[in-house]
Amino acid sequence: GEPPAWAPGPAQAAALLEEAADLLVLHRDFAAAVERCEAGCDSLGAGPGHERCGRFAEVKCSLCVVGIQALAEMNRWREVLSWVLQYYHAPEHLPPKVLELCILLYSKVREPQVMLEVGSSWLRDGANQSLPEYGALLELYLVHVLLPLGRFEGAEELVRGCGVLDGEQQLEFLGTICQSRSRWTRQEETRSAAEEQQDPVAESVLGALSQKLLTMLTLLRRALRSMSNHFYLLPYKKMLLATFLLYLVVVRLDPASPTSLPFIYKLVQLFRQAWAAVLSPIHRPPIRD
Protein backbone atom coordinates (compact mmCIF):
# COMPACT_ATOMS: atom_id res chain seq x y z
CA GLY A 1 0.00 0.00 0.00
CA GLU A 2 3.00 2.35 0.11
CA PRO A 3 3.38 4.77 -2.83
CA PRO A 4 6.32 4.17 -5.14
CA ALA A 5 9.56 5.98 -4.33
CA TRP A 6 9.39 8.01 -7.56
CA ALA A 7 5.79 9.09 -7.18
CA PRO A 8 4.87 12.47 -8.69
CA GLY A 9 5.23 15.24 -6.20
CA PRO A 10 7.77 17.53 -4.56
CA ALA A 11 10.46 14.81 -4.42
CA GLN A 12 10.42 14.23 -8.18
CA ALA A 13 10.19 17.96 -8.83
CA ALA A 14 13.19 18.57 -6.56
CA ALA A 15 15.25 16.01 -8.49
CA LEU A 16 14.28 17.67 -11.78
CA LEU A 17 15.13 21.06 -10.29
CA GLU A 18 18.64 19.86 -9.47
CA GLU A 19 19.10 18.55 -13.01
CA ALA A 20 17.82 21.81 -14.49
CA ALA A 21 20.19 23.87 -12.35
CA ASP A 22 23.17 21.74 -13.43
CA LEU A 23 22.18 22.04 -17.09
CA LEU A 24 21.82 25.82 -16.73
CA VAL A 25 24.99 26.60 -14.78
CA LEU A 26 27.45 23.82 -15.57
CA HIS A 27 26.54 22.56 -19.03
CA ARG A 28 24.94 25.74 -20.42
CA ASP A 29 22.30 23.57 -22.08
CA PHE A 30 19.44 26.02 -21.76
CA ALA A 31 16.88 24.15 -23.83
CA ALA A 32 17.33 20.99 -21.76
CA ALA A 33 17.09 23.06 -18.57
CA VAL A 34 13.73 24.45 -19.68
CA GLU A 35 12.51 20.92 -20.43
CA ARG A 36 13.44 19.74 -16.91
CA CYS A 37 11.69 22.75 -15.39
CA GLU A 38 8.54 22.04 -17.35
CA ALA A 39 8.61 18.38 -16.35
CA GLY A 40 9.06 19.37 -12.72
CA CYS A 41 6.15 21.81 -12.76
CA ASP A 42 3.96 19.25 -14.50
CA SER A 43 4.81 16.66 -11.84
CA LEU A 44 3.55 19.01 -9.14
CA GLY A 45 0.14 19.22 -10.76
CA ALA A 46 -2.08 22.28 -10.89
CA GLY A 47 -4.20 22.00 -7.81
CA PRO A 48 -5.75 25.28 -6.58
CA GLY A 49 -4.04 26.85 -3.62
CA HIS A 50 -0.84 24.82 -4.00
CA GLU A 51 1.07 27.91 -5.14
CA ARG A 52 1.40 29.13 -1.55
CA CYS A 53 1.84 25.84 0.32
CA GLY A 54 5.23 25.24 1.93
CA ARG A 55 7.65 22.89 0.18
CA PHE A 56 5.40 22.59 -2.87
CA ALA A 57 5.46 26.33 -3.49
CA GLU A 58 9.21 26.60 -2.87
CA VAL A 59 10.12 23.91 -5.41
CA LYS A 60 7.71 25.24 -8.02
CA CYS A 61 9.04 28.78 -7.61
CA SER A 62 12.63 27.58 -7.95
CA LEU A 63 11.76 25.64 -11.11
CA CYS A 64 10.24 28.78 -12.64
CA VAL A 65 13.24 30.90 -11.65
CA VAL A 66 15.62 28.49 -13.40
CA GLY A 67 13.27 28.32 -16.40
CA ILE A 68 13.12 32.13 -16.68
CA GLN A 69 16.91 32.38 -16.64
CA ALA A 70 17.25 29.65 -19.26
CA LEU A 71 14.68 31.29 -21.56
CA ALA A 72 16.44 34.64 -21.17
CA GLU A 73 19.79 33.05 -22.05
CA MET A 74 18.23 31.77 -25.29
CA ASN A 75 16.85 35.26 -26.02
CA ARG A 76 13.32 33.89 -25.68
CA TRP A 77 12.32 36.56 -23.18
CA ARG A 78 9.04 37.22 -25.00
CA GLU A 79 7.83 33.79 -23.87
CA VAL A 80 8.67 34.24 -20.18
CA LEU A 81 5.42 35.73 -18.90
CA SER A 82 3.14 33.32 -20.75
CA TRP A 83 5.42 30.46 -19.73
CA VAL A 84 5.12 31.13 -15.99
CA LEU A 85 1.40 31.94 -16.17
CA GLN A 86 0.67 28.49 -17.57
CA TYR A 87 1.78 27.11 -14.19
CA TYR A 88 0.30 29.82 -11.95
CA HIS A 89 -2.78 30.63 -14.07
CA ALA A 90 -3.39 34.11 -12.56
CA PRO A 91 -0.97 37.04 -12.07
CA GLU A 92 -1.87 37.44 -8.39
CA HIS A 93 -0.67 33.87 -7.72
CA LEU A 94 2.88 34.54 -8.89
CA PRO A 95 5.52 34.18 -6.14
CA PRO A 96 7.31 37.42 -5.25
CA LYS A 97 10.62 36.17 -6.63
CA VAL A 98 9.06 35.24 -9.99
CA LEU A 99 7.30 38.60 -10.25
CA GLU A 100 10.54 40.40 -9.40
CA LEU A 101 12.45 38.55 -12.13
CA CYS A 102 9.75 39.26 -14.71
CA ILE A 103 9.69 42.99 -13.90
CA LEU A 104 13.48 43.26 -14.09
CA LEU A 105 13.67 41.21 -17.30
CA TYR A 106 11.07 43.20 -19.23
CA SER A 107 12.53 46.44 -17.92
CA LYS A 108 15.98 45.42 -19.15
CA VAL A 109 14.68 44.68 -22.66
CA ARG A 110 12.74 47.99 -22.58
CA GLU A 111 9.30 46.39 -22.68
CA PRO A 112 7.91 47.43 -19.27
CA GLN A 113 4.35 47.67 -20.61
CA VAL A 114 4.23 43.86 -20.65
CA MET A 115 4.14 43.89 -16.84
CA LEU A 116 1.65 46.74 -16.49
CA GLU A 117 -1.52 44.70 -15.89
CA VAL A 118 0.25 41.77 -14.26
CA GLY A 119 1.95 43.94 -11.66
CA SER A 120 -1.22 45.90 -10.95
CA SER A 121 -3.23 42.70 -10.39
CA TRP A 122 -0.58 41.28 -8.08
CA LEU A 123 -0.22 44.45 -5.98
CA ARG A 124 -3.99 44.92 -5.56
CA ASP A 125 -4.50 41.37 -4.29
CA GLY A 126 -5.28 41.33 -0.57
CA ALA A 127 -3.31 38.16 0.15
CA ASN A 128 -0.17 39.57 -1.44
CA GLN A 129 -0.36 42.77 0.62
CA SER A 130 0.41 40.75 3.74
CA LEU A 131 3.67 39.38 2.32
CA PRO A 132 6.95 40.85 3.66
CA GLU A 133 8.18 41.43 0.08
CA TYR A 134 5.18 43.62 -0.80
CA GLY A 135 6.85 47.00 -0.16
CA ALA A 136 9.93 46.14 -2.21
CA LEU A 137 7.82 44.88 -5.11
CA LEU A 138 5.63 47.97 -5.01
CA GLU A 139 8.72 50.17 -5.32
CA LEU A 140 10.11 47.93 -8.08
CA TYR A 141 6.83 48.18 -10.01
CA LEU A 142 6.78 51.97 -9.66
CA VAL A 143 10.41 52.51 -10.68
CA HIS A 144 10.64 49.99 -13.52
CA VAL A 145 7.10 49.94 -14.95
CA LEU A 146 4.82 52.87 -14.14
CA LEU A 147 7.31 55.74 -14.08
CA PRO A 148 9.21 54.81 -17.29
CA LEU A 149 5.83 54.67 -19.05
CA GLY A 150 4.80 58.09 -17.70
CA ARG A 151 1.87 56.63 -15.70
CA PHE A 152 2.19 59.19 -12.90
CA GLU A 153 -1.52 59.44 -12.06
CA GLY A 154 -1.79 55.66 -11.83
CA ALA A 155 1.29 55.53 -9.62
CA GLU A 156 -0.11 58.14 -7.22
CA GLU A 157 -3.46 56.35 -7.11
CA LEU A 158 -1.77 53.04 -6.33
CA VAL A 159 0.31 54.51 -3.50
CA ARG A 160 -2.55 56.48 -1.91
CA GLY A 161 -4.91 53.51 -2.12
CA CYS A 162 -2.46 51.08 -0.54
CA GLY A 163 -3.45 50.43 3.07
CA VAL A 164 -0.23 48.56 3.80
CA LEU A 165 1.97 51.66 3.59
CA ASP A 166 2.19 54.03 6.52
CA GLY A 167 2.22 57.81 6.13
CA GLU A 168 6.00 58.11 5.94
CA GLN A 169 6.26 55.39 3.27
CA GLN A 170 3.51 57.01 1.22
CA LEU A 171 5.26 60.39 1.35
CA GLU A 172 8.52 58.76 0.25
CA PHE A 173 6.89 57.03 -2.72
CA LEU A 174 4.96 60.17 -3.69
CA GLY A 175 8.22 62.14 -3.58
CA THR A 176 9.81 59.63 -5.96
CA ILE A 177 6.84 60.00 -8.32
CA CYS A 178 7.07 63.80 -8.20
CA GLN A 179 10.79 63.75 -9.03
CA SER A 180 10.20 61.40 -11.92
CA ARG A 181 7.39 63.62 -13.25
CA SER A 182 9.69 66.66 -13.12
CA ARG A 183 12.44 64.84 -15.04
CA TRP A 184 9.88 63.69 -17.61
CA THR A 185 8.62 67.27 -18.06
CA ARG A 186 12.15 68.64 -18.50
CA GLN A 187 12.97 65.98 -21.07
CA GLU A 188 9.81 66.81 -23.02
CA GLU A 189 10.66 70.52 -22.96
CA THR A 190 14.22 69.83 -24.09
CA ARG A 191 12.95 67.63 -26.92
CA SER A 192 10.47 70.29 -28.04
CA ALA A 193 13.14 73.00 -27.98
CA ALA A 194 15.47 70.83 -30.06
CA GLU A 195 12.72 70.24 -32.63
CA GLU A 196 12.01 73.99 -32.83
CA GLN A 197 15.71 74.71 -33.42
CA GLN A 198 15.82 72.21 -36.24
CA ASP A 199 12.97 73.92 -38.14
CA PRO A 200 14.92 77.11 -39.17
CA VAL A 201 17.86 74.95 -40.26
CA ALA A 202 15.58 72.82 -42.42
CA GLU A 203 13.98 75.94 -43.89
CA SER A 204 17.37 77.44 -44.76
CA VAL A 205 18.47 74.21 -46.45
CA LEU A 206 15.23 74.05 -48.43
CA GLY A 207 15.64 77.71 -49.37
CA ALA A 208 19.14 77.11 -50.71
CA LEU A 209 17.99 74.10 -52.71
CA SER A 210 15.04 76.05 -54.09
CA GLN A 211 17.34 78.88 -55.19
CA LYS A 212 19.63 76.44 -57.02
CA LEU A 213 16.66 74.79 -58.68
CA LEU A 214 15.30 78.18 -59.74
CA THR A 215 18.67 79.13 -61.25
CA MET A 216 18.81 75.89 -63.21
CA LEU A 217 15.26 76.31 -64.48
CA THR A 218 16.01 79.87 -65.60
CA LEU A 219 18.95 78.64 -67.64
CA LEU A 220 16.84 75.87 -69.15
CA ARG A 221 14.11 78.34 -70.05
CA ARG A 222 16.65 80.51 -71.90
CA ALA A 223 17.99 77.48 -73.74
CA LEU A 224 14.53 76.30 -74.70
CA ARG A 225 13.53 79.77 -75.89
CA SER A 226 16.58 79.95 -78.16
CA MET A 227 15.89 76.46 -79.45
CA SER A 228 12.22 77.20 -80.15
CA ASN A 229 13.18 80.21 -82.30
CA HIS A 230 15.42 78.18 -84.61
CA PHE A 231 14.15 74.58 -84.53
CA TYR A 232 12.78 74.83 -88.10
CA LEU A 233 16.28 75.59 -89.45
CA LEU A 234 18.07 72.64 -87.80
CA PRO A 235 18.83 69.54 -89.84
CA TYR A 236 17.39 66.26 -88.59
CA LYS A 237 20.64 64.98 -86.98
CA LYS A 238 21.23 68.23 -85.13
CA MET A 239 17.66 68.03 -83.79
CA LEU A 240 18.44 64.60 -82.32
CA LEU A 241 21.66 65.90 -80.81
CA ALA A 242 19.88 68.85 -79.20
CA THR A 243 17.19 66.55 -77.82
CA PHE A 244 19.81 64.24 -76.31
CA LEU A 245 21.66 67.12 -74.69
CA LEU A 246 18.42 68.43 -73.25
CA TYR A 247 17.75 64.97 -71.82
CA LEU A 248 21.13 65.08 -70.09
CA VAL A 249 20.31 68.42 -68.51
CA VAL A 250 16.79 67.63 -67.33
CA VAL A 251 17.01 63.95 -66.40
CA ARG A 252 20.59 63.04 -65.57
CA LEU A 253 21.77 66.12 -63.70
CA ASP A 254 21.07 66.59 -60.01
CA PRO A 255 19.50 70.06 -59.61
CA ALA A 256 20.71 70.28 -56.01
CA SER A 257 24.32 69.53 -56.89
CA PRO A 258 26.60 72.60 -57.17
CA THR A 259 28.61 70.83 -59.87
CA SER A 260 25.60 70.87 -62.20
CA LEU A 261 25.54 74.63 -62.73
CA PRO A 262 28.91 75.12 -64.54
CA PHE A 263 28.00 72.26 -66.89
CA ILE A 264 24.69 73.92 -67.70
CA TYR A 265 26.45 77.20 -68.51
CA LYS A 266 28.80 75.38 -70.87
CA LEU A 267 25.90 73.57 -72.46
CA VAL A 268 24.06 76.83 -73.13
CA GLN A 269 27.19 78.24 -74.76
CA LEU A 270 27.42 75.10 -76.88
CA PHE A 271 23.82 75.56 -78.04
CA ARG A 272 24.46 79.18 -78.98
CA GLN A 273 27.60 78.29 -80.95
CA ALA A 274 25.78 75.51 -82.79
CA TRP A 275 22.86 77.77 -83.66
CA ALA A 276 25.20 80.55 -84.77
CA ALA A 277 26.90 78.11 -87.12
CA VAL A 278 23.58 76.86 -88.43
CA LEU A 279 22.33 80.40 -88.98
CA SER A 280 25.48 81.55 -90.78
CA PRO A 281 24.90 83.24 -94.18
CA ILE A 282 25.57 79.91 -95.95
CA HIS A 283 22.61 78.21 -94.21
CA ARG A 284 20.22 81.18 -94.17
CA PRO A 285 17.28 80.84 -96.52
CA PRO A 286 17.20 83.25 -99.46
CA ILE A 287 15.29 86.44 -98.92
CA ARG A 288 12.34 86.76 -101.23
CA ASP A 289 11.24 90.09 -102.51
Beta strands, then each sheet from edge to edge (+ up, - down):
end
